[in-house]
Amino acid sequence: MSTTVQPTWLMLGASSAVARAFAREAAAHGAGILLAGRDMDDLERQAADLAIRHGVPAAPVPFDARDIDSHAAFVADCAARAGGPLNVFLAFGVMPDQSELDRDPSIAAAMVEANFTGAATVLAALAPVLEAQRQGVVVALGSVAGDRGRPRNYTYGATKAALLTYLQGYAARLSRSGVRVLCLKAGPVDTGMTWPLPKLPFMVSPRAFAAGAWRLAQGKGGASYLPRIWWPVMGIIRSLPTRIFNRLDL
Ligand SMILES: NC(=O)c1ccc[n+]([C@@H]2O[C@H](COP(=O)([O-])OP(=O)(O)OC[C@H]3O[C@@H](n4cnc5c(N)ncnc54)[C@H](OP(=O)(O)O)[C@@H]3O)[C@@H](O)[C@H]2O)c1
């Protein structure tokens, strides 16, 4: 009789409000969790909470997306800790105000490094592990901001557009090994990232977003808007003629 081994979810940027809610969802379904991030006190508390509430193995792992030289050893450590197949939820990211990014090139460079370079390098290090296990799913958080550059956040949006392009090729590569890759084009979620902003349309809670992400993670890969309402909305925004788009206060 063969028993199916539950994959362990590797949460990259596990202190993120969205990742936190997704980890609860995965643990409630019986999956082990590796919580990777920079705030070890928070991750240790989260791990203890998940283990007590859901009776699953959960452990914190130090991870800094910008410390790209550490990514190979980090991935080897995670694979050893999991001791079985890994699924990946990539949630780290920063979104400084566009005016700050324009004023200080070091803030812009740090954002690109975290949101894109760090994502690309850690995913590259994970690829051989995922290919060898010949199963699993990678869920990465893109954004509707990557669909069309808007005056309010075009530098941030550019990092998410780059991530989507990367994930398209990554998905094609990993599909040959039976691994699914899903890019979630997220609309606004009520987290620390959006807290300073004025009220945003179709905003959802991290919990509602995580429930939708979990559902999509069980299906095919590719790119999906979440919540779904952003599919028609972004269809309209993408198709607006430039002269109209440029006049809008977006
Ligand atoms: N909230 C939204 O409306 C929204 C919409 C579209 C897409 N997204 C995307 O969804 C993801 C999650 O965002 P969120 O809303 O949950 O925001 P959040 O609560 O602010 O979480 C962002 C996380 O990224 C981590 N992080 C930043 N730089 C890092 C680095 N160098 N190394 C490791 N971790 C790093 C932060 O860790 P520390 O705690 O260590 O700083 C934080 O835990 C992001 O990729 C974001 O771009 C969010």
The ligand as an SDF file (V2000), in Angstrom:
LIG
                    3D

 48 52  0  0  0  0  0  0  0  0999 V2000
   -1.2020   44.2330    0.0290 N   0  0  0  0  0  0  0  0  0  0  0  0
   -1.5530   44.4300   -1.2550 C   0  0  0  0  0  0  0  0  0  0  0  0
   -2.4920   45.1710   -1.5700 O   0  0  0  0  0  0  0  0  0  0  0  0
   -0.8040   43.7300   -2.3540 C   0  0  0  0  0  0  0  0  0  0  0  0
   -1.3180   43.8370   -3.6650 C   0  0  0  0  0  0  0  0  0  0  0  0
   -0.6420   43.2140   -4.6940 C   0  0  0  0  0  0  0  0  0  0  0  0
    0.4870   42.4680   -4.4350 C   0  0  0  0  0  0  0  0  0  0  0  0
    0.9660   42.3800   -3.1510 N   0  0  0  0  0  0  0  0  0  0  0  0
    2.1710   41.5940   -2.9290 C   0  0  0  0  0  0  0  0  0  0  0  0
    1.8810   40.6050   -1.9700 O   0  0  0  0  0  0  0  0  0  0  0  0
    3.0790   40.2800   -1.2480 C   0  0  0  0  0  0  0  0  0  0  0  0
    2.7780   40.2760    0.2340 C   0  0  0  0  0  0  0  0  0  0  0  0
    2.4610   41.5940    0.6310 O   0  0  0  0  0  0  0  0  0  0  0  0
    1.6350   41.9640    1.9480 P   0  0  0  0  0  0  0  0  0  0  0  0
    0.5190   42.8020    1.5220 O   0  0  0  0  0  0  0  0  0  0  0  0
    1.3780   40.7350    2.7330 O   0  0  0  0  0  0  0  0  0  0  0  0
    2.6630   42.9240    2.6440 O   0  0  0  0  0  0  0  0  0  0  0  0
    3.4090   42.9100    4.0220 P   0  0  0  0  0  0  0  0  0  0  0  0
    2.5290   42.4180    5.1240 O   0  0  0  0  0  0  0  0  0  0  0  0
    4.0400   44.2670    4.1240 O   0  0  0  0  0  0  0  0  0  0  0  0
    4.5470   41.8070    3.8110 O   0  0  0  0  0  0  0  0  0  0  0  0
    5.6640   42.0000    3.0300 C   0  0  0  0  0  0  0  0  0  0  0  0
    6.7240   41.0430    3.5670 C   0  0  0  0  0  0  0  0  0  0  0  0
    7.8730   41.0910    2.7190 O   0  0  0  0  0  0  0  0  0  0  0  0
    8.9790   40.8690    3.5600 C   0  0  0  0  0  0  0  0  0  0  0  0
   10.2190   41.3480    2.9970 N   0  0  0  0  0  0  0  0  0  0  0  0
   10.5030   42.5740    2.5120 C   0  0  0  0  0  0  0  0  0  0  0  0
   11.7800   42.6280    2.1180 N   0  0  0  0  0  0  0  0  0  0  0  0
   12.3110   41.3940    2.3750 C   0  0  0  0  0  0  0  0  0  0  0  0
   13.5820   40.8330    2.1930 C   0  0  0  0  0  0  0  0  0  0  0  0
   14.6150   41.5360    1.6900 N   0  0  0  0  0  0  0  0  0  0  0  0
   13.7700   39.5380    2.5530 N   0  0  0  0  0  0  0  0  0  0  0  0
   12.7610   38.8110    3.0810 C   0  0  0  0  0  0  0  0  0  0  0  0
   11.5240   39.3040    3.2940 N   0  0  0  0  0  0  0  0  0  0  0  0
   11.3180   40.5780    2.9400 C   0  0  0  0  0  0  0  0  0  0  0  0
    8.6570   41.6470    4.8310 C   0  0  0  0  0  0  0  0  0  0  0  0
    9.4600   41.1200    5.8470 O   0  0  0  0  0  0  0  0  0  0  0  0
    9.9110   41.9550    7.1380 P   0  0  0  0  0  0  0  0  0  0  0  0
    8.7780   41.7360    8.0930 O   0  0  0  0  0  0  0  0  0  0  0  0
   11.1660   41.2930    7.5340 O   0  0  0  0  0  0  0  0  0  0  0  0
   10.0920   43.3830    6.6940 O   0  0  0  0  0  0  0  0  0  0  0  0
    7.1750   41.3830    4.9880 C   0  0  0  0  0  0  0  0  0  0  0  0
    6.9680   40.2710    5.8140 O   0  0  0  0  0  0  0  0  0  0  0  0
    4.1290   41.2840   -1.7210 C   0  0  0  0  0  0  0  0  0  0  0  0
    4.9480   40.6820   -2.7060 O   0  0  0  0  0  0  0  0  0  0  0  0
    3.3140   42.3890   -2.3410 C   0  0  0  0  0  0  0  0  0  0  0  0
    4.0620   43.0860   -3.3370 O   0  0  0  0  0  0  0  0  0  0  0  0
    0.3330   42.9860   -2.1100 C   0  0  0  0  0  0  0  0  0  0  0  0
  1  2  1  0
  2  3  2  0
  2  4  1  0
  4  5  1  0
  4 48  2  0
  5  6  2  0
  6  7  1  0
  7  8  2  0
  8  9  1  0
  8 48  1  0
  9 10  1  0
  9 46  1  0
 10 11  1  0
 11 12  1  0
 11 44  1  0
 12 13  1  0
 13 14  1  0
 14 15  2  0
 14 16  1  0
 14 17  1  0
 17 18  1  0
 18 19  2  0
 18 20  1  0
 18 21  1  0
 21 22  1  0
 22 23  1  0
 23 24  1  0
 23 42  1  0
 24 25  1  0
 25 26  1  0
 25 36  1  0
 26 27  1  0
 26 35  1  0
 27 28  2  0
 28 29  1  0
 29 30  1  0
 29 35  2  0
 30 31  1  0
 30 32  2  0
 32 33  1  0
 33 34  2  0
 34 35  1  0
 36 37  1  0
 36 42  1  0
 37 38  1  0
 38 39  2  0
 38 40  1  0
 38 41  1  0
 42 43  1  0
 44 45  1  0
 44 46  1  0
 46 47  1  0
M  CHG  2   8   1  16  -1
M  END
$$$$
